[in-house]
Amino acid sequence: MIVAAVLFFVFGMALLVKGADYFVKGGGGLAARYGVSSATIGFTVIAFGTSLPEFVVSVNAIISGNSDVALGNVLGSNIANIALVLALCAIISPAMFMSGPSGKGRVENETILMIAATVFFALLAVTGELTRLSGILMLAGFCVVLYITWKKLGTEPVERIEVHGKMDWVLTAGGLVAVIIGSQLVLDGAITIAEAFGIPEFVIGMTIVAFGTSLPELATSLVAILRGDLGISAGNLMGSNIFNLLLVLGTGAIIRPIPIPAYTDVIIVLLFSLAVIPIVKGKPHVIRAWASFLVVAYFAYVIALYVMY
């Protein structure tokens, strides 16, 4: 049974990652085909596409009554995005934070928005539960962030979006179906594994599920670095964290109130978010050293989760 659960989890994760990739390609192509600006596509279809695994897995978990998996998935994904994905990118290429106005300036702006979103979430979570009112406020906050970013994107150069003709419909629909099926397989596999080993669902969500759903961010960021799109990969991660907290948890809380098992984990997410500042503002040698520390801190935190729970 454990072997089957692991296989379902791995196969589901593969569907999630590949499905999100196809959704981004197809959705971007459709939007470009019907005259939507590439700046708008970048912040909506592409940014949402990299957060699509977290969104579908978390909402699916909440509907199924597994809110601990949903909350753990979002908080764990945000930590992984910063202390693993962003840190690894910074170690490989500190220059991604040292570029000009369209790079470093944009990263700093999105870092401020991400920290603000995290603080807002932490304030709402202090009551020990994300209520439906909290969900409404989070979605309202997300709309504010969307508007602010949209205004700034209007003055920035953006890359051309590739159009695939009629295949865009197939890519979009197929990608979405793959993500939905994959999310159910991941959820079922994670819960079975948690029950078999006596691990709390929240911990499974914070670690295994969170790491898996962060794979699109990791792939997107590394590809951006290899292509020389400095600053874009970092901006993608900041945007993904905002999507996760405000859109994913906001939607989930409206569907069903989400209990907060331990406020300590909320504080840790906030601390990891603040830990981005030395990377964004530092010199190359400081960036690499601090990023290396964050990677070590990430694995130490994961180990501590299993020990404590």
Number of C-alpha atoms within 10 A of each C-alpha: 10 13 10 12 20 18 15 20 27 18 15 24 26 20 24 32 26 17 28 29 24 22 30 27 23 27 26 27 26 24 18 18 16 8 8 13 16 22 19 18 21 20 17 16 21 22 20 23 28 28 29 30 30 28 27 22 29 29 25 20 23 23 13 10 13 18 25 22 27 32 30 25 33 28 25 26 33 30 28 30 28 26 25 24 26 28 27 21 22 24 18 15 19 23 19 25 26 20 16 12 12 15 20 22 16 21 27 21 14 21 24 16 19 26 22 18 24 24 18 16 23 17 12 18 19 14 12 13 16 23 21 18 14 23 26 17 17 26 21 15 20 19 14 12 21 16 12 12 18 16 11 12 18 13 10 11 10 14 8 10 18 15 17 16 12 11 14 23 16 16 23 23 17 17 25 26 17 22 29 21 17 27 30 20 23 28 26 18 24 23 21 19 22 17 12 12 9 10 14 16 22 25 23 23 30 26 23 18 29 28 21 24 31 27 22 21 25 24 15 18 25 21 13 19 20 11 9 14 16 24 25 21 27 34 23 26 28 27 24 26 28 25 28 24 26 26 24 26 29 28 21 26 24 18 15 17 19 26 16 20 14 11 14 10 16 19 15 14 21 22 14 20 25 18 17 25 15 13 22 20 14 16 14 18 12 14 24 21 14 21 28 18 13 23 20 13 15 19 15 11 15 15 12 11 16 13 8 7 10
